[in-house]
Amino acid sequence: MKSPKSKEVRSLVDTLEKHDLCVYLTKQDGKVCAEVETFTGYGVNMIIWLSPFSLKEFKRYVEDFDVDEQIEMHREDERYKSAFSISQSLADFTAFKERLEEIIENIENGGGETKTIPFRSAFVLFQTDIHMSVTSRVFFGVFDSFEAADKAAKDNNLHSHDSEVLILETETNKFEEQ
């Protein structure tokens, strides 16, 4: 028979995974801990370390999540800085925090369904050879507008005499080969 603690852990893992968070359990200093991985709406990989792994610790992370601090930290990376404007970062991390708060509210209210995230187009930037073959595609980022993707291509000199730029519009939360 499983202990009540392991039932609580399993229940929290199942609930977080139901909300599209990947949970990787580990033990540290005799405690069950977890690395929780997810992505912001704009595709920023977020790793949440919970020690110990508990709803209380997840709530603490969300309460302490500072949007300004996240923007500051991510904008230290030149690739991030060139891919996202400050206003895009603000919108993305604000929405991310709201999503985490919604997950907590959902857990506290007994599970229910999460709100549907509205459809959002994404523009995927690739550099290819002059023949634009699929096998030559090199991924350079995901953007919220064609203009932002094109600007990034120009700013990073992706257009040249022996290469082409390809910007594909796609939908978020949709699985298909392009």
C-alpha positions as CSV (number, residue, x, y, z in Angstrom):
1,M,0.0,0.0,0.0
2,K,1.3,3.5,-0.9
3,S,1.8,6.0,1.8
4,P,-0.5,9.1,1.8
5,K,2.6,11.2,0.9
6,S,3.2,9.2,-2.3
7,K,-0.5,9.5,-3.2
8,E,-0.2,13.3,-2.8
9,V,2.9,13.4,-5.0
10,R,1.3,11.2,-7.7
11,S,-1.9,13.4,-7.6
12,L,0.1,16.6,-8.0
13,V,2.2,15.1,-10.8
14,D,-0.9,14.0,-12.6
15,T,-2.6,17.4,-12.1
16,L,0.4,19.4,-13.4
17,E,0.9,17.1,-16.4
18,K,-2.8,17.5,-17.2
19,H,-2.0,21.2,-17.5
20,D,0.9,20.6,-19.9
21,L,3.8,20.8,-17.4
22,C,6.4,18.0,-17.5
23,V,7.4,16.8,-14.1
24,Y,10.7,15.0,-13.4
25,L,10.8,13.6,-9.9
26,T,14.1,13.1,-8.0
27,K,15.2,12.7,-4.4
28,Q,17.5,15.1,-2.6
29,D,18.5,15.0,1.0
30,G,15.7,12.4,1.6
31,K,13.0,14.7,0.1
32,V,11.0,14.1,-3.1
33,C,11.8,17.1,-5.3
34,A,10.9,17.9,-8.9
35,E,12.0,19.8,-11.9
36,V,8.9,21.0,-13.7
37,E,9.4,22.0,-17.3
38,T,7.1,24.1,-19.4
39,F,7.1,26.9,-22.0
40,T,5.8,30.4,-22.1
41,G,3.3,31.3,-24.9
42,Y,6.2,32.6,-27.0
43,G,8.2,29.4,-26.5
44,V,10.7,30.3,-23.7
45,N,11.7,27.2,-21.9
46,M,10.9,27.5,-18.2
47,I,12.4,25.2,-15.6
48,I,10.8,25.3,-12.1
49,W,12.7,23.6,-9.3
50,L,10.5,22.5,-6.4
51,S,12.1,21.3,-3.2
52,P,10.2,19.7,-1.6
53,F,7.8,18.8,-4.4
54,S,4.4,20.0,-3.0
55,L,1.5,22.3,-3.9
56,K,2.7,24.7,-1.2
57,E,6.1,25.0,-2.9
58,F,4.5,25.4,-6.3
59,K,2.3,28.2,-4.9
60,R,5.4,29.9,-3.4
61,Y,7.1,29.8,-6.7
62,V,4.2,31.4,-8.5
63,E,3.7,34.0,-5.7
64,D,7.4,34.9,-5.9
65,F,7.5,34.9,-9.8
66,D,8.7,38.4,-10.7
67,V,7.9,39.3,-14.3
68,D,10.4,42.2,-14.4
69,E,13.1,40.0,-13.0
70,Q,12.4,37.3,-15.7
71,I,12.6,39.9,-18.4
72,E,15.8,41.3,-17.1
73,M,17.4,37.9,-16.8
74,H,16.3,36.7,-20.2
75,R,17.3,39.9,-22.0
76,E,20.9,39.3,-20.9
77,D,21.0,36.7,-23.7
78,E,21.6,38.6,-27.0
79,R,19.6,35.9,-28.9
80,Y,16.6,36.4,-26.7
81,K,17.0,40.2,-26.9
82,S,17.1,40.2,-30.7
83,A,14.1,37.9,-30.9
84,F,11.7,39.6,-28.4
85,S,11.0,43.2,-27.8
86,I,10.4,44.4,-24.2
87,S,6.7,44.7,-24.8
88,Q,6.6,41.1,-26.2
89,S,8.5,39.9,-23.1
90,L,6.2,41.7,-20.8
91,A,3.1,40.2,-22.5
92,D,4.7,36.7,-22.5
93,F,5.8,36.6,-18.9
94,T,2.7,38.2,-17.6
95,A,0.6,35.6,-19.5
96,F,2.9,32.9,-18.1
97,K,2.4,34.0,-14.5
98,E,-1.4,34.2,-15.1
99,R,-1.4,30.7,-16.5
100,L,0.4,29.4,-13.4
101,E,-2.1,31.2,-11.2
102,E,-4.9,29.7,-13.1
103,I,-3.4,26.2,-12.6
104,I,-3.3,26.8,-8.8
105,E,-6.9,28.1,-8.8
106,N,-7.9,25.1,-10.8
107,I,-6.3,22.7,-8.3
108,E,-7.8,24.5,-5.4
109,N,-11.3,24.4,-7.0
110,G,-11.2,20.7,-7.5
111,G,-9.7,20.2,-10.9
112,G,-12.3,21.4,-13.5
113,E,-11.1,22.5,-17.0
114,T,-8.7,25.2,-17.7
115,K,-9.7,28.2,-19.8
116,T,-9.0,27.8,-23.5
117,I,-6.1,29.8,-24.7
118,P,-7.1,31.8,-27.7
119,F,-5.7,30.9,-31.2
120,R,-2.4,32.6,-31.9
121,S,-0.4,32.5,-35.1
122,A,3.3,31.9,-34.9
123,F,5.8,32.7,-37.6
124,V,8.8,30.3,-37.8
125,L,12.0,31.6,-39.3
126,F,14.4,29.4,-41.3
127,Q,17.4,29.9,-43.4
128,T,17.7,27.5,-46.4
129,D,19.8,26.9,-49.4
130,I,18.9,28.7,-52.7
131,H,16.8,25.6,-53.7
132,M,14.8,26.0,-50.4
133,S,15.0,22.2,-49.7
134,V,13.5,21.0,-46.5
135,T,16.7,19.2,-45.5
136,S,18.7,22.5,-45.6
137,R,16.4,24.4,-43.2
138,V,18.2,25.9,-40.2
139,F,15.8,27.1,-37.5
140,F,16.3,30.7,-36.3
141,G,13.3,31.4,-34.1
142,V,9.5,31.8,-33.6
143,F,7.9,35.2,-33.8
144,D,4.4,36.7,-33.2
145,S,4.3,38.5,-36.6
146,F,5.8,38.1,-40.1
147,E,7.3,41.6,-39.7
148,A,9.2,40.6,-36.6
149,A,10.5,37.4,-38.2
150,D,11.6,39.4,-41.3
151,K,13.3,42.1,-39.2
152,A,15.2,39.4,-37.3
153,A,16.3,37.8,-40.6
154,K,17.5,41.2,-41.9
155,D,19.2,42.2,-38.6
156,N,21.1,38.9,-38.5
157,N,22.1,38.9,-42.2
158,L,20.2,35.7,-43.1
159,H,19.6,36.9,-46.6
160,S,22.6,36.2,-48.9
161,H,23.6,35.2,-52.4
162,D,23.7,31.5,-51.5
163,S,20.8,31.3,-49.1
164,E,17.1,32.1,-48.8
165,V,14.9,33.0,-45.9
166,L,11.7,31.0,-45.3
167,I,9.0,32.3,-42.9
168,L,6.2,29.8,-42.2
169,E,3.0,30.9,-40.5
170,T,1.6,28.2,-38.3
171,E,-0.9,27.9,-35.4
172,T,0.1,27.3,-31.8
173,N,-0.9,24.0,-30.2
174,K,-1.2,22.3,-33.5
175,F,0.8,19.2,-34.6
176,E,1.6,18.9,-38.3
177,E,4.6,18.6,-40.6
178,Q,5.4,21.7,-42.7
